[in-house]
């Protein structure tokens, strides 16, 4: 493959990175749940702003992986700590959503909803709250980075741009669909959607906490 023209190689890196990231973005998780909630509250730009926070965090992680952090992230102890911390973050976000439900309305001029977490910060927190996101980067993501490094900085940049473009494309589409649906949604339905999303975060928190405890137990028994 190294005998191919550089442009073709970089296009291949971008394309495979985009497809792989899109397949992950399509799976439901905390980021998708918060995107739906914030888009119904704030409108279309909530999705892209959440992705800005997500992208900032991923860029920092890519730099750390390039500096050799990868093997440490795969340890049971690290996974366990991240899982438990993520569970606490999700519970905190879910409680905030539940508390806001009585105040929610789609009549924007009458809203008296308590101020929620800024979408950029929400993107960072929801990414951090998912330990599987970190493990993906420590395994699959790191493998792609190692390959992209063969083509220098431009290879790594192409990989990252392809990856984050898929995230922006999918979550912007979700945000657009949700925000356009606000005019056809009753307040009762809107509150129900937020309640379901908050319940989803609680379920994710219990799952991440359970897995985190398992990993910590494995680390201490090793």
C-alpha positions in Angstrom: 0.0 0.0 0.0 3.0 2.3 0.6 3.7 2.2 -3.2 0.3 3.9 -3.9 0.1 7.7 -4.4 0.1 9.6 -1.1 -3.3 11.2 -1.9 -4.9 7.8 -2.4 -3.4 6.5 0.9 -4.6 9.6 2.8 -8.1 9.3 1.2 -8.1 5.6 2.3 -7.2 6.6 5.9 -9.9 9.3 5.9 -12.6 7.0 4.5 -11.9 4.0 6.8 -11.6 6.3 9.8 -15.0 7.9 8.9 -16.8 4.6 8.4 -15.4 3.1 11.6 -16.3 6.2 13.7 -19.7 6.3 12.1 -20.4 2.7 13.1 -19.6 3.6 16.7 -21.5 6.8 16.7 -24.7 5.0 15.5 -24.7 2.9 18.7 -26.8 4.4 21.5 -25.0 5.8 24.5 -24.7 8.8 26.9 -23.7 11.2 24.2 -26.6 10.4 22.0 -29.0 10.6 24.9 -27.8 14.1 25.9 -27.8 15.2 22.3 -31.5 14.3 22.0 -32.3 16.1 25.2 -30.3 19.3 24.5 -31.5 19.5 20.9 -35.1 19.5 22.1 -34.3 22.2 24.6 -31.8 24.4 22.7 -32.4 23.6 19.0 -30.1 22.4 16.2 -26.8 23.9 17.4 -26.8 21.8 20.6 -25.6 18.8 18.6 -22.7 20.4 16.9 -21.7 22.1 20.2 -21.8 18.8 22.0 -19.5 17.5 19.3 -17.1 20.4 19.9 -16.6 19.3 23.4 -16.3 15.7 22.3 -13.7 16.6 19.7 -11.7 18.7 22.2 -11.5 15.7 24.5 -10.7 13.3 21.7 -7.9 15.5 20.4 -6.3 15.6 23.9 -6.6 11.8 24.1 -5.0 11.3 20.7 -2.0 13.5 21.9 -1.7 11.4 25.1 -1.9 8.2 23.1 0.9 9.5 20.9 2.9 10.1 24.0 2.5 6.4 25.1 -0.6 6.4 27.3 -2.3 3.5 25.5 -1.1 0.5 27.5 -2.0 2.1 30.8 -5.6 2.7 29.7 -6.0 -1.1 29.1 -5.4 -2.0 32.7 -8.3 -3.3 34.8 -7.6 -0.9 37.6 -7.8 2.1 35.2 -11.0 0.8 33.5 -12.6 0.2 36.9 -11.9 3.7 38.2 -13.1 5.3 34.9 -16.3 3.1 35.0 -17.2 4.1 38.6 -16.4 7.8 37.9 -18.5 7.7 34.7 -21.4 6.1 36.7 -21.3 9.1 39.1 -21.2 11.6 36.3 -24.2 10.0 34.5 -26.2 9.9 37.8 -25.5 13.6 38.3 -26.6 14.5 34.8 -29.7 12.3 35.1 -30.8 13.9 38.3 -30.4 17.3 36.8 -32.6 16.3 33.9 -35.3 14.8 36.2 -35.3 18.0 38.3 -35.9 20.1 35.1 -38.9 18.1 33.9 -41.6 20.1 35.8 -40.3 23.4 34.2 -40.0 22.1 30.7 -42.0 23.7 27.9 -41.6 24.0 24.1 -43.0 27.5 24.3 -39.6 29.2 24.2 -40.9 32.6 25.3 -42.4 31.1 28.5 -39.5 28.8 29.5 -38.3 29.0 33.1 -36.1 26.0 32.9 -33.2 25.9 35.3 -30.0 26.4 33.4 -28.5 23.1 32.2 -24.9 22.1 31.5 -23.4 23.9 28.5 -23.5 21.6 25.4 -19.7 21.8 25.0 -19.2 20.7 28.6 -21.9 18.1 28.3 -19.9 16.7 25.3 -16.8 16.4 27.4 -18.6 14.9 30.4 -20.6 12.4 28.5 -17.6 11.2 26.6 -15.6 10.8 29.9 -18.5 9.0 31.5 -18.3 6.2 29.0 -15.4 3.8 29.8 -15.9 2.0 26.6 -15.1 5.2 24.7 -11.7 5.3 26.4 -11.0 1.6 25.8 -11.9 2.0 22.1 -9.3 4.6 21.7 -6.7 2.5 23.7 -7.2 -0.4 21.3 -8.8 0.2 17.9 -8.0 3.9 17.9 -4.4 3.4 18.9 -4.0 0.8 16.2 -5.2 3.3 13.6 -3.0 6.0 15.0 0.1 3.7 14.8 -0.7 3.0 11.2 -1.4 6.6 10.3 1.9 7.6 11.9 3.7 5.8 9.1 2.7 8.7 6.9 3.8 11.4 9.3 1.7 14.1 11.0 -0.5 14.5 7.9 -1.5 10.9 8.3 -2.5 11.3 12.0 -4.4 14.5 11.2 -6.2 12.8 8.3 -7.2 10.0 10.6 -8.5 12.4 13.2 -10.4 14.6 10.8 -12.1 11.5 9.2 -13.0 10.2 12.7 -14.5 13.5 14.0 -16.2 14.3 10.8 -18.3 11.1 11.2 -19.3 12.2 14.7 -20.2 15.7 13.6 -22.2 14.3 10.6 -24.3 11.9 12.7 -25.0 14.0 15.7 -25.7 17.1 13.7 -28.3 15.0 11.8 -29.8 13.8 15.0 -29.9 17.3 16.4 -31.5 18.7 13.2 -34.2 16.0 13.3 -35.0 16.5 17.0 -35.0 20.3 16.7 -37.3 20.3 13.7 -39.7 18.1 15.5 -40.2 20.5 18.3 -43.1 22.3 16.5 -45.0 19.0 16.2 -44.5 17.9 19.8 -46.7 18.6 22.8 -45.1 19.6 26.1 -46.3 16.3 27.7 -44.5 14.3 25.0 -41.4 16.5 25.3 -41.3 15.9 29.1 -41.7 12.2 28.4 -38.8 12.2 26.0 -36.6 13.9 28.6 -37.7 11.5 31.3 -36.9 8.5 29.0 -33.4 10.0 28.2 -32.7 10.6 31.9 -33.8 7.0 32.7 -31.4 5.9 30.0 -28.5 7.7 31.6 -29.4 6.0 34.9 -29.3 2.6 33.2 -26.0 3.4 31.6 -24.7 4.5 35.0 -25.6 1.2 36.7 -24.1 -0.7 33.9 -20.8 1.2 33.9 -20.7 1.0 37.7 -21.2 -2.7 37.6 -18.5 -3.3 35.0 -16.2 -0.9 36.9 -16.6 -2.9 40.1 -15.9 -6.1 38.2 -12.7 -4.7 36.7 -11.5 -3.4 40.1 -12.2 -6.8 41.7 -10.2 -8.4 38.9 -7.3 -5.9 39.4 -7.2 -6.5 43.2 -7.3 -10.3 42.9 -4.5 -10.4 40.3 
